[in-house]
Amino acid sequence: MKLEEAPASAAIPSAIGEASLLRRKRTPLTVWIAMVFVAIVIVCAAFGRQIAPYPPNQQDLLLGDTSPSAEHWAGTDLLGRDVLSRTIVGARTALVGPAVVAAGAFAIATLLGLMAGYLGGKADSVVMRWVDFMFALPGPLIAIVIVGVVGGGFWTAVAVLVVLFTAPDTRIVRSAVLEQRPLPYIEAARTLGISRRRIMFRHIFPNILPLIAAYVVLDFAFALVSLAGLSFLGLGVPPGTADWGRMLFENRTILLTNPMAALLPAAAIVFTAASINVLGDWTYERMSAR
Amino acid sequence: MRDGSLPAYVLRRLVAAIPLLLLISLGVFALVNLAPGDPARSLLGSRQASPETLAAIREQYNLDEPFIVQYLIWLRQVVVWDLGRSIQGSELVTSMIWQRLPLTVFLGVYGSLVALGIGIPLGVLAAYKQGSEVDRGVVAIGVIGVSAPAFATGIFLLYVFGVYLGWFPIFGQGEGFVDKVWHLTLPAFALGISVMGLVIKITRASMIEELHKDYVAFARARGLASRRITTSYVLRNALIPVVTAAGLIVVGLLTGAVLVEVTFGLPGLGSLLVSAVTQRDIPVIQGIVLILASFIVLMHIGIDVLYTLIDPRIRFGRVEA
C-alpha cells in the first residue's frame, strides 16, 4: 500500500463524465440546456417587469386564488396576483443576492487563502483555526438564527451567508496556493527579489483564478438555494416581495386550489440551481483538465 | 501504543472540544444582546412592558450585572440542564425540547436511511457503468439532488403523492410506529433526497478512483468474482470519503429537517426553532442552538473515532485525517 498517495482528489465535484474523456469533446447537451436556461433567467432578472404579462403586485381580491386559465397561465395566488408574472419578476432577487454572496465570499477567501497559503506561519495558523471553527458550526442554522434575531431581512441574510461561505472557500484557495508555492516560477520570482505581495497577487493569483471561477459558480448555486430557504422560512425578503422562496412560503397553503402557485417557483429554484451547478461542474472540469 | 489507544484518543478529543463548546455557548448567550433594542424588552416578549415587569426581568436575568457575570450565571444554569423558560407562555425550554425531539430524530434517521440506502447503490452503479447512459442519469439525479432544497422537493412530493395521487397523508405525524412511518414517508424522502445528491457525488467519485487501483486489477486477474471484489474490497475503501463527509451530511440533514418540518407542518425541533426565531423567543432559540451545536461537535468526534476504526493509520498520525 502506498501511503503517500493521499486521496486528496476524491471529494472533488465530478459530473458529466471524466475530464480526460471530455477534453477535446464538444460541449455536452446538458451544458447547452443549462446555458440557455440561465440566459433566460438573466433576461427575466434584467427586464422582468417589461416581460411579465401583469404587474407582479397587482391584486385582484375578488378573483382570489384560481387555477391556470387563458388570462393567467399559471393561475393566481390568494390575493389574486398573477403567479407567472411574480415568478418572472422574482428572478431578480434570486440572482442578485447569490451574486453578492459568491463574489463577496470569494474576495475575502482569496485574500485570506493567499495569506494563509503563501505566508504560512502565524497567518496560516490563525486563519485555519478560524476556518476549523466555522466548520464545526451548523452554518445554515446559524444563518436562520442570526437573520431572525438581528432582523434586517435580505441584506442581513446576504451578509451572514458571505461570512459562512468564506470559510470553506478559504480552504479551497489555500490548498490551491499550496500547490503553486513549490513550483519553479515562484522560486524564480523570489530569487529575483520580488515582494511577497506582488508574488501573491501578480503571480499566484492569476494561476489559481480559473479554479476560483469554477467554485464561484458552484457557490452561486448554493447561495441561491440557501437564500431561497431563508425566504421560505419568512426571514429573507420582506413580505409581499415577488421572490421564489417567499412565494413558496405564501402559496404552500393553496396547493389544493392552485398547485401552480407553489410548484412554479419551486421549479424555478430547482432548475436555476441545477443549471448553475451543471455549468459550475463543467467549468471545474475544463479548468482542471488543462 | 499507549498514546494511540482508542480511549486515550477519545478522551483527548473530548478535552479538546471543551474550549469550542465554551466559545459556542458564549456566542449563543450573546444572542440576547444581538437582538436590536433593550434586552429586557426582547426577553419580555408579548407581555406588558410596565416599569415593574421590566425591573422584574432585569432582576431575573441579572441584566444589570456586567456581561461576563451574566454569562457565567447563565452557564452555571445550563450545565445543570436549566435552559430557562420560553418568553411565550413561560414553558420550560427543556421540556419543550424533549417534547419535540423524538419527531426530529425519527425524521432524521428515516431521512438518512433514504439518502444512504438509495444514494450509495446509485453511486456504485454509476461508477461501474461510467460514461454510459445509466451513469449520466445518476449524475443528473445527483445534480438535481444537490440543487433542490428540501422544501422545494417537499412541495413536489406533497403535490404528486399527497394531493394528486392521494397515496400519503398530507399532514399530521401519525400514531404508533407503522402509522408514523406512513405519515413521515413524504417528509423523510424530501429530506433524504436533499442530502442524496452529495452522497451520490462522493460515492461515485471515490468508487471510480478505487476501481482504477492496482489491487482491483490484481484481484480480477486472479479470477475473483466481481461481486466479491466490489463488496469486500472496493466498496469498503470507497466509503471512507463518505464517512469523511458525514459531518456535511448531518448538517445537511439538520438544515433539511428545519425546512421539511415547516413545509409539512410537523411539530419537531426545527419548526420550533423557526417559530421561536420569528417570535424572537431568545431562551428557546438559545436552548435549541446550544443542543444542536453540541450535538454536531460530538458527532464530529464520533466520526473521527469511527474513522480510526476503519483506518487505524489515522490514529497513529501517519496520514492526515
Chai-1 contact restraints between the chains, C-beta under 6 A:
chainA,res_idxA,chainB,res_idxB,connection_type,confidence,min_distance_angstrom,max_distance_angstrom,comment,restraint_id
A,L3,B,V319,contact,1.0,0.0,6.0,A-B,restraint_1
A,A10,B,A205,contact,1.0,0.0,6.0,A-B,restraint_2
A,A10,B,S206,contact,1.0,0.0,6.0,A-B,restraint_3
A,A10,B,E209,contact,1.0,0.0,6.0,A-B,restraint_4
A,A10,B,P241,contact,1.0,0.0,6.0,A-B,restraint_5
A,A11,B,P241,contact,1.0,0.0,6.0,A-B,restraint_6
A,S14,B,A205,contact,1.0,0.0,6.0,A-B,restraint_7
A,A15,B,V139,contact,1.0,0.0,6.0,A-B,restraint_8
A,A15,B,V143,contact,1.0,0.0,6.0,A-B,restraint_9
A,G17,B,G131,contact,1.0,0.0,6.0,A-B,restraint_10
A,A136,B,L20,contact,1.0,0.0,6.0,A-B,restraint_11
A,A136,B,V297,contact,1.0,0.0,6.0,A-B,restraint_12
A,P138,B,V251,contact,1.0,0.0,6.0,A-B,restraint_13
A,P138,B,L254,contact,1.0,0.0,6.0,A-B,restraint_14
A,P138,B,L292,contact,1.0,0.0,6.0,A-B,restraint_15
A,P138,B,I296,contact,1.0,0.0,6.0,A-B,restraint_16
A,P140,B,T255,contact,1.0,0.0,6.0,A-B,restraint_17
A,V145,B,I285,contact,1.0,0.0,6.0,A-B,restraint_18
A,V145,B,V289,contact,1.0,0.0,6.0,A-B,restraint_19
A,G148,B,V277,contact,1.0,0.0,6.0,A-B,restraint_20
A,V149,B,L31,contact,1.0,0.0,6.0,A-B,restraint_21
A,V149,B,L34,contact,1.0,0.0,6.0,A-B,restraint_22
A,V149,B,A35,contact,1.0,0.0,6.0,A-B,restraint_23
A,V150,B,L34,contact,1.0,0.0,6.0,A-B,restraint_24
A,V225,B,P149,contact,1.0,0.0,6.0,A-B,restraint_25
A,G229,B,P149,contact,1.0,0.0,6.0,A-B,restraint_26
A,G229,B,L259,contact,1.0,0.0,6.0,A-B,restraint_27
A,F232,B,F151,contact,1.0,0.0,6.0,A-B,restraint_28
A,L233,B,V274,contact,1.0,0.0,6.0,A-B,restraint_29
A,L255,B,Y159,contact,1.0,0.0,6.0,A-B,restraint_30
A,L255,B,V163,contact,1.0,0.0,6.0,A-B,restraint_31
A,P259,B,Y159,contact,1.0,0.0,6.0,A-B,restraint_32
A,A262,B,I155,contact,1.0,0.0,6.0,A-B,restraint_33
A,A266,B,A152,contact,1.0,0.0,6.0,A-B,restraint_34
A,A266,B,I155,contact,1.0,0.0,6.0,A-B,restraint_35
A,I269,B,A152,contact,1.0,0.0,6.0,A-B,restraint_36
A,V270,B,S147,contact,1.0,0.0,6.0,A-B,restraint_37
A,V270,B,A148,contact,1.0,0.0,6.0,A-B,restraint_38
A,V270,B,A152,contact,1.0,0.0,6.0,A-B,restraint_39
A,A273,B,S147,contact,1.0,0.0,6.0,A-B,restraint_40
A,A274,B,V143,contact,1.0,0.0,6.0,A-B,restraint_41
A,A274,B,I144,contact,1.0,0.0,6.0,A-B,restraint_42
A,A274,B,S147,contact,1.0,0.0,6.0,A-B,restraint_43
A,N277,B,V143,contact,1.0,0.0,6.0,A-B,restraint_44
A,N277,B,V146,contact,1.0,0.0,6.0,A-B,restraint_45
A,N277,B,S147,contact,1.0,0.0,6.0,A-B,restraint_46
A,V278,B,V143,contact,1.0,0.0,6.0,A-B,restraint_47
